[in-house]
């Protein structure tokens, strides 16, 4: 049903470390690879070898240039996917009941057999996390790999979302954000993790860890050599010319 | 937001249809016999065509009936109930008028309420979206109702009411534009809050996009072309959509020679206004792409 459940006891979600993300897009590829063949309609690619290819993905990685008030500019890679909001606006707008939030673990899912493909949930999402599949005509979104995390046929270490499992820098963490003692909650507390666009009121579960502050670049071993002091005739000329 | 021509065409036409049906149902326009067939038929034709077209707009239209299930939470579902309800409740009233008789007013008034509810819930589908600040305001449902009722009054031949509704519409439309223009900035949504990287006075700039081609999200929610003519289109919308028809129906005696040009002008203005309604609306997801 499209009414939101009471606050779930468990809030499964992701914690994404913007300090360690190198923007390799491995999470994007792993996500597409897993979700192409498991839960629901595959993520189609349209005109894949044509001039204007377009496809459905559940995860997108942006890159931003951040110039802090003090210190040098830096590039921050920024993965963006469903944040499994507590106050999910995509759920309540759904006319058919296809979009729902699970009371047991807070995961927001789409029942594709009931989705009419009206697209209103994608309009209601502030984070652009939902994409209508061009071929199946149903709404696709991150399932938090619901078909992996509880799957006892998989080895223990694989029971995490595909993006988390594949991340080569360990920038993605999965766990229960309602439990203050969980590894992800401790990480959020330690690194001052934050939510995206809090002013919109969607109360997302996922958290982002800010890039660690960087000071100015340390002086390199060759830096002193750049400070050239003219001596001899050149030094005399230098001093002479300074006078005019 | 992407201004899909089919959505613009059919929200305008079915709006005018429900506006006309409302006025017929509440007895503001009293017609019997052949003229009842013409007017009720026009109302039903316009309203029904819009509903049918909206169903074909879906990714999976064969499941459209499921849209009736979530009326407790979803405005789209409420619109489905109200529109289908209005068309069903008014069928006996329309039939009685065509036969030359009448039914007790309660029949018509119930149907009229359903028509009004349809118009308001269409507006609320857009007004409920906090993600599109320009729409997220009471003026959105008010405007949907005003355009529909003004169009319906012109079609129904209610000269003075039509002129009055047109003037109210013009005023409301100008207020909605003026206040809407400032709302995105007033809500404080920036790339800094969207990414959380703007703290401590830092500047954030979109450096590299996540994909090289267009996606559903960029096609649907980031519409950047065509806003440059917005001032001209706004003038067209108000002059053709409200001022000209008001002058025509108020100045000329009631006849097809006044009604037809008035309605054609009103429609042209309505299309311009509805196009702007979508094209000017900026979704917050555009921030992530450094484009709105």
Boltz contact constraints between the chains, C-beta under 6 A:
constraints:
  - contact:
      token1: [A, 2]
      token2: [B, 70]
      max_distance: 6.0
  - contact:
      token1: [A, 2]
      token2: [B, 73]
      max_distance: 6.0
  - contact:
      token1: [A, 2]
      token2: [B, 74]
      max_distance: 6.0
  - contact:
      token1: [A, 3]
      token2: [B, 73]
      max_distance: 6.0
  - contact:
      token1: [A, 52]
      token2: [B, 213]
      max_distance: 6.0
  - contact:
      token1: [A, 53]
      token2: [B, 213]
      max_distance: 6.0
  - contact:
      token1: [A, 54]
      token2: [B, 213]
      max_distance: 6.0
  - contact:
      token1: [A, 54]
      token2: [B, 214]
      max_distance: 6.0
  - contact:
      token1: [A, 60]
      token2: [B, 210]
      max_distance: 6.0
  - contact:
      token1: [A, 61]
      token2: [B, 210]
      max_distance: 6.0
  - contact:
      token1: [A, 62]
      token2: [B, 210]
      max_distance: 6.0
  - contact:
      token1: [A, 62]
      token2: [B, 288]
      max_distance: 6.0
  - contact:
      token1: [A, 63]
      token2: [B, 207]
      max_distance: 6.0
  - contact:
      token1: [A, 63]
      token2: [B, 208]
      max_distance: 6.0
  - contact:
      token1: [A, 64]
      token2: [B, 204]
      max_distance: 6.0
  - contact:
      token1: [A, 64]
      token2: [B, 207]
      max_distance: 6.0
  - contact:
      token1: [A, 65]
      token2: [B, 205]
      max_distance: 6.0
  - contact:
      token1: [A, 65]
      token2: [B, 207]
      max_distance: 6.0
  - contact:
      token1: [A, 66]
      token2: [B, 197]
      max_distance: 6.0
  - contact:
      token1: [A, 66]
      token2: [B, 202]
      max_distance: 6.0
  - contact:
      token1: [A, 66]
      token2: [B, 204]
      max_distance: 6.0
  - contact:
      token1: [A, 67]
      token2: [B, 203]
      max_distance: 6.0
  - contact:
      token1: [A, 68]
      token2: [B, 202]
      max_distance: 6.0
  - contact:
      token1: [A, 69]
      token2: [B, 200]
      max_distance: 6.0
  - contact:
      token1: [A, 69]
      token2: [B, 201]
      max_distance: 6.0
  - contact:
      token1: [A, 69]
      token2: [B, 202]
      max_distance: 6.0
  - contact:
      token1: [A, 75]
      token2: [B, 207]
      max_distance: 6.0
  - contact:
      token1: [A, 76]
      token2: [B, 197]
      max_distance: 6.0
  - contact:
      token1: [A, 78]
      token2: [B, 195]
      max_distance: 6.0
  - contact:
      token1: [A, 92]
      token2: [B, 73]
      max_distance: 6.0
  - contact:
      token1: [A, 93]
      token2: [B, 74]
      max_distance: 6.0
  - contact:
      token1: [A, 94]
      token2: [B, 74]
      max_distance: 6.0
  - contact:
      token1: [A, 95]
      token2: [B, 67]
      max_distance: 6.0
  - contact:
      token1: [A, 95]
      token2: [B, 70]
      max_distance: 6.0
  - contact:
      token1: [A, 95]
      token2: [B, 74]
      max_distance: 6.0
  - contact:
      token1: [A, 95]
      token2: [B, 76]
      max_distance: 6.0
  - contact:
      token1: [A, 95]
      token2: [B, 77]
      max_distance: 6.0
  - contact:
      token1: [A, 96]
      token2: [B, 66]
      max_distance: 6.0
  - contact:
      token1: [A, 96]
      token2: [B, 67]
      max_distance: 6.0
  - contact:
      token1: [A, 97]
      token2: [B, 69]
      max_distance: 6.0
  - contact:
      token1: [A, 97]
      token2: [B, 70]
      max_distance: 6.0
  - contact:
      token1: [A, 114]
      token2: [B, 66]
      max_distance: 6.0
  - contact:
      token1: [A, 116]
      token2: [B, 58]
      max_distance: 6.0
  - contact:
      token1: [A, 116]
      token2: [B, 60]
      max_distance: 6.0
  - contact:
      token1: [A, 116]
      token2: [B, 63]
      max_distance: 6.0
  - contact:
      token1: [A, 116]
      token2: [B, 64]
      max_distance: 6.0
  - contact:
      token1: [A, 117]
      token2: [B, 58]
      max_distance: 6.0
  - contact:
      token1: [A, 117]
      token2: [B, 59]
      max_distance: 6.0
  - contact:
      token1: [A, 117]
      token2: [B, 60]
      max_distance: 6.0
  - contact:
      token1: [A, 118]
      token2: [B, 58]
      max_distance: 6.0
  - contact:
      token1: [A, 120]
      token2: [B, 76]
      max_distance: 6.0
  - contact:
      token1: [A, 123]
      token2: [B, 129]
      max_distance: 6.0
  - contact:
      token1: [A, 124]
      token2: [B, 129]
      max_distance: 6.0
  - contact:
      token1: [A, 126]
      token2: [B, 131]
      max_distance: 6.0
  - contact:
      token1: [A, 126]
      token2: [B, 284]
      max_distance: 6.0
  - contact:
      token1: [A, 128]
      token2: [B, 217]
      max_distance: 6.0
  - contact:
      token1: [A, 128]
      token2: [B, 285]
      max_distance: 6.0
  - contact:
      token1: [A, 131]
      token2: [B, 216]
      max_distance: 6.0
  - contact:
      token1: [A, 132]
      token2: [B, 216]
      max_distance: 6.0
  - contact:
      token1: [A, 137]
      token2: [B, 59]
      max_distance: 6.0
  - contact:
      token1: [A, 137]
      token2: [B, 60]
      max_distance: 6.0
  - contact:
      token1: [A, 194]
      token2: [B, 196]
      max_distance: 6.0
  - contact:
      token1: [A, 196]
      token2: [B, 196]
      max_distance: 6.0
  - contact:
      token1: [A, 197]
      token2: [B, 193]
      max_distance: 6.0
  - contact:
      token1: [A, 197]
      token2: [B, 194]
      max_distance: 6.0
  - contact:
      token1: [A, 199]
      token2: [B, 188]
      max_distance: 6.0
  - contact:
      token1: [A, 200]
      token2: [B, 130]
      max_distance: 6.0
  - contact:
      token1: [A, 208]
      token2: [B, 196]
      max_distance: 6.0
